[in-house]
């Protein structure tokens, strides 16, 4: 290798190591940000002790439900894979069985032919011939016959061995399937119990809010918690490397994909209460529907936030962020890089919501901006 090539390779390796080290450091910083944010969020006052206790119970049950949903989905995927493997093995078993029966028929015919020859040894065949050429041909035919029969028998034994292996594989997968189905049934029972507990907590929370003022105070508290998160993120993101996009976020205005194919039920700027308006969109969708990133970026927050449930925030660089709240399950962790259209969460109703829907915001330098001007028009 030339000296210049060695130097170039060394520089590339050094650069790669630097990038990896930088990524690891950024991820650690973001994980620390998440921990700091949750501490800040806990310090926000304004609720009664009983209300705070109920909010903690709600968080506990919703996180448990998220874990059970993830486990259930993984079990369903494993069961589907095992079903496919079983179908493939049974198809292979049927083909091998058909081959075995055909081989048995051929061997039977060869045994019958050997019987017709009188099962004579080669020396007997030699002594029974007078013409030397005929003797030579007879011996060759006899050798061919023996070789063919030996090959058929070996093929047959190999097929039987394969059949035994396939049968063992079928038995093994059937046992695993039975275990997984039992585990899935137990998981579903636990999830149903978790949802029952959640419903009870929500009813008790409703009883705590006996006036419109209390409802307004709750919404203000939720807004304050989100602003606290965003402010802390903005301060820390300045210390991290900014996402580098093939196309800047601002140039995608009006062309960004929707985060979920849902029904728009609340609009940016619509009145939520007398003093509060919606600063994003609420998109109704089926539970478990994939929530997708609208643009390339880095996940900077992926955790539970009171009032918003399981929340994902993606930094797109140049001061742009997108927020995805009330999820059933989070698929990314802080520090992960995502592409436009990549699943980052699943639609849920965490954060105390009754209906399954995604709450979605776009922010620029901390200020909410109307998604209408950023996403593609439907239809």
C-alpha positions, 0 to 999 in steps of 0.5 A: 500500500502506498504511503499516501493511501495509508495516510488517507486511510488513517485519517478516515479511521480517525474521522470515523472514530471522532464522529462515533465518539461525538455521537456517543457524547451527544446521546449521553447529553440528551439522556441527561437532558431527559432526566433533568427535564423530568426533575423540572417537571416534578417541581411545577406546582399548582395542583393539590396533593391528591391530584398530584398523587392521581397523576402519578398513578395515571403515569404508572398505569400508562407506562405499564400499558405501554410496556404490555402493548410492546410485549404483546406486539412482539409476541404477535410478531413471533407467533406470525413468524412461527406460523410461517415457519410451520407452514414452510416446514409442513410444505417441505415435509409433504414434498419429502414424503412424496419423494420418499414414496417414489423412492420406495417404488423405485427400490421395490422395482429394483428388488424385483429385478434382482429377484428375476436375475435369481439374485446371482452373484457376479461369479455365477453370471460369469460362469453361465456365459460362453461368449467373452464379449457377452460376459463383459457386458453382463458384468457391466450391466450387473455393476450398473444395477448394483450401483444404481440400487445403492444410490437409490437406497442412500437417497432413500435413507437421506430422505428419511433422515430429512423427514425426521429432522423436519418432523422434529422442527415442526414439534419444536415450533408447535411447542414454542407456539403454544408457549407464546400463545399462552404468554400472549393470553396472559399479557392481554389479561394484564393489559385489560386489568391495567386499562381498568385501573386507568379508567378508575384513575381517570374517573377520580381525576374527573371528580377532582376537577369540579369547576371550569377554573380548575380545568383551565388551571390544569391546561395551563399546568400542562402548557407550562410543563411542555414549555419547560421541556422545550426551553431546557431542550433549546438551551442544551441543543446549542451544545450539540451538533446540529442535524445536517439535512440533504434539504433544509426543513424550511425548504420543505414548507408545504411538502412535508408528509403527515405524521399519521393518516388520521382525521383532523379533529382540532385545528391550530388556533381553535379555542380550547378554553376561554383563555387557551387555544390549540397550538397544534393539531389533534389527529384521530386514528386507530390505536397502534397506528404508526406515527412517522417523522415528518422530516430528517432529524434527531430525537431529542426527547422520548419519555412520559410528560404529564398532560402529554403522555408518551411524547417524542420531540424531533430536532430538525435543525435551524431551530425547527422541531416537531412534537408527537404526543399521547402515544401508546408506545415509543419506538425511538430513544434520545439521540436516535437519527430518523428519516422522513416517514420513519416510524417513531411511535404508535398512536395511543391515548396516554396523558389521560386522553379518552380517545386515541389520537396524535397531538402534533406540533411544529415549532420554530425557535420555540414558537408554535407554527401552523402545520397547515402551511407545512404539510402536504394538502390531503387529496 
